[in-house]
Amino acid sequence: MGMPAVTNTSPLIALATIGRLKLLKALYGVALMPPFVKVECIDRGKEVGARDVPEIENGIVEGWIQAANLNREETREARSLVDQARVGIGEAEALILARNRDILALLDDKEARAIAKSWNIQYAGTMMVLYEAFRKGLINHDELVDDLAKLTRVMWISTDVITDIIRRAKEVRR
């Protein structure tokens, strides 16, 4: 179990949808959920009857998905980031928390990742979570390939990126 990670909405929903949410627990011990991410995942998820909600709620009940609150200053910073950059409030909150707590941010959004890079924040996308899980022996090569295929039905991923991850996984396997 590594350091905790703070997550935006899409990794939670995508991993829950393909049945791999528990990998966050195995890899990071704790997944921190900023306030607006909770709104997006749980509250709005319930409104539309999203199938991933029970699994995310289960993680909260088990205590490894934890609500992370921002103080007044952080909330102000997150809002100003939304005004300045093309990121949503969930991403902005995740970025601020990751920077201030010096932990990994789980982000799929291109703009959010560009900000993470410029702030020297460690970040990973949903696919990298699967790759890390494979590298640490939590899933095998066939499961990785299968999970990546499932992921393409949940979110847009460029073929190049998938090919690259599968190529890297082959090298690890040797």
PLY file of the C-alpha trace (Angstrom):
ply
format ascii 1.0
element vertex 174
property float x
property float y
property float z
element edge 173
property int vertex1
property int vertex2
end_header
0.00 0.00 0.00
1.42 3.29 -1.09
0.74 6.89 -0.23
-2.82 8.14 -0.45
-3.95 9.62 -3.75
-6.52 12.32 -4.41
-8.90 11.54 -7.22
-11.07 13.41 -9.66
-14.45 12.03 -10.76
-13.57 10.15 -13.94
-11.09 7.62 -12.49
-13.62 6.68 -9.78
-16.49 6.23 -12.21
-14.41 4.47 -14.88
-12.78 2.02 -12.44
-16.08 1.32 -10.67
-17.79 0.73 -14.03
-15.23 -1.90 -15.09
-15.22 -3.48 -11.62
-11.70 -2.35 -10.67
-12.31 0.34 -8.06
-10.64 -1.76 -5.33
-7.32 -1.35 -7.15
-7.19 2.16 -5.68
-7.29 0.64 -2.20
-4.60 -1.91 -3.08
-2.30 0.70 -4.68
-2.82 3.78 -2.52
-4.45 2.59 0.68
-6.69 5.64 0.71
-8.37 7.52 -2.13
-9.23 11.07 -1.13
-12.38 12.49 -2.67
-12.69 16.28 -2.90
-16.12 17.79 -2.07
-17.28 18.37 -5.64
-16.07 14.95 -6.75
-18.41 13.47 -4.14
-21.25 15.58 -5.55
-20.49 14.37 -9.09
-20.00 10.70 -8.20
-22.59 10.12 -5.51
-25.29 12.81 -5.63
-25.51 13.20 -9.40
-24.83 9.51 -9.90
-27.88 8.68 -7.79
-30.01 11.16 -9.72
-29.28 9.34 -12.98
-29.23 5.87 -11.41
-25.57 5.25 -12.32
-24.51 1.64 -11.77
-21.13 2.64 -10.33
-22.56 4.48 -7.30
-23.00 1.48 -4.94
-19.38 0.43 -5.42
-18.08 3.94 -4.69
-20.36 4.23 -1.64
-19.09 0.86 -0.48
-15.52 2.23 -0.55
-16.66 5.16 1.59
-18.35 2.84 4.09
-15.21 0.65 4.22
-13.22 3.81 4.89
-10.66 3.69 2.09
-12.46 6.30 0.02
-12.43 9.38 2.22
-13.96 12.81 1.85
-11.24 15.44 1.80
-12.31 18.93 2.70
-10.67 22.11 1.53
-10.12 25.02 3.88
-11.41 28.48 2.94
-8.17 29.47 1.22
-8.05 26.23 -0.81
-11.68 26.65 -1.84
-10.90 30.15 -3.05
-7.86 28.89 -4.97
-9.88 26.12 -6.58
-12.54 28.58 -7.74
-9.94 30.93 -9.16
-8.30 28.02 -10.99
-11.63 27.18 -12.62
-11.92 30.80 -13.78
-8.37 30.85 -15.17
-8.07 27.42 -16.75
-10.39 25.09 -18.61
-10.86 22.67 -15.71
-13.92 21.70 -13.72
-14.30 22.36 -10.01
-13.65 18.69 -9.14
-10.35 18.75 -11.00
-9.39 22.09 -9.48
-10.08 20.77 -5.96
-8.06 17.60 -6.66
-5.13 19.65 -7.99
-5.10 22.00 -4.97
-5.28 19.08 -2.51
-2.55 17.14 -4.33
-0.26 20.16 -4.34
-0.86 21.13 -0.71
-0.59 17.59 0.65
2.16 16.52 -1.75
0.32 13.41 -2.95
-0.55 11.79 -6.27
-3.48 13.19 -8.25
-5.62 10.84 -10.34
-6.75 12.84 -13.37
-7.83 11.98 -16.91
-8.47 15.49 -18.18
-5.73 16.82 -20.47
-5.91 20.39 -19.16
-5.82 19.24 -15.51
-2.78 17.08 -16.24
-1.01 20.02 -17.90
-1.56 22.05 -14.71
-0.34 19.14 -12.56
2.81 18.98 -14.67
3.45 22.72 -14.39
2.97 22.55 -10.60
5.27 19.50 -10.32
2.43 17.37 -8.97
2.68 13.64 -9.52
-0.33 12.49 -11.47
-1.71 9.38 -13.14
-4.71 8.63 -15.30
-7.14 5.73 -15.04
-5.10 3.67 -17.50
-1.93 4.16 -15.50
-3.76 2.85 -12.44
-4.39 -0.38 -14.37
-0.78 -0.46 -15.58
0.57 0.06 -12.04
-1.74 -2.68 -10.77
-0.28 -4.99 -13.42
3.30 -4.01 -12.56
2.66 -4.78 -8.91
1.11 -8.14 -9.75
-2.44 -7.21 -8.71
-3.78 -8.12 -12.16
-2.19 -10.31 -14.81
-1.35 -9.44 -18.43
-4.59 -10.84 -19.88
-6.65 -8.97 -17.28
-4.80 -5.75 -18.11
-5.54 -6.13 -21.83
-9.14 -7.03 -21.04
-9.57 -4.10 -18.62
-8.11 -1.64 -21.15
-10.64 -2.88 -23.72
-13.46 -2.39 -21.19
-12.13 1.08 -20.42
-12.38 2.12 -24.09
-16.13 1.52 -23.83
-16.35 3.81 -20.80
-14.07 6.67 -21.87
-12.27 7.88 -24.96
-8.69 6.66 -25.14
-6.38 6.99 -28.12
-5.32 3.71 -29.70
-1.69 4.86 -29.52
-1.85 5.14 -25.74
-3.36 1.68 -25.36
-0.78 0.18 -27.73
1.98 1.86 -25.75
0.74 0.50 -22.41
0.38 -3.03 -23.80
3.90 -2.78 -25.28
5.29 -1.63 -21.93
3.44 -4.44 -20.16
5.03 -6.98 -22.51
8.47 -5.66 -21.59
7.68 -5.94 -17.88
6.55 -9.54 -18.39
9.85 -10.68 -19.94
0 1
1 2
2 3
3 4
4 5
5 6
6 7
7 8
8 9
9 10
10 11
11 12
12 13
13 14
14 15
15 16
16 17
17 18
18 19
19 20
20 21
21 22
22 23
23 24
24 25
25 26
26 27
27 28
28 29
29 30
30 31
31 32
32 33
33 34
34 35
35 36
36 37
37 38
38 39
39 40
40 41
41 42
42 43
43 44
44 45
45 46
46 47
47 48
48 49
49 50
50 51
51 52
52 53
53 54
54 55
55 56
56 57
57 58
58 59
59 60
60 61
61 62
62 63
63 64
64 65
65 66
66 67
67 68
68 69
69 70
70 71
71 72
72 73
73 74
74 75
75 76
76 77
77 78
78 79
79 80
80 81
81 82
82 83
83 84
84 85
85 86
86 87
87 88
88 89
89 90
90 91
91 92
92 93
93 94
94 95
95 96
96 97
97 98
98 99
99 100
100 101
101 102
102 103
103 104
104 105
105 106
106 107
107 108
108 109
109 110
110 111
111 112
112 113
113 114
114 115
115 116
116 117
117 118
118 119
119 120
120 121
121 122
122 123
123 124
124 125
125 126
126 127
127 128
128 129
129 130
130 131
131 132
132 133
133 134
134 135
135 136
136 137
137 138
138 139
139 140
140 141
141 142
142 143
143 144
144 145
145 146
146 147
147 148
148 149
149 150
150 151
151 152
152 153
153 154
154 155
155 156
156 157
157 158
158 159
159 160
160 161
161 162
162 163
163 164
164 165
165 166
166 167
167 168
168 169
169 170
170 171
171 172
172 173
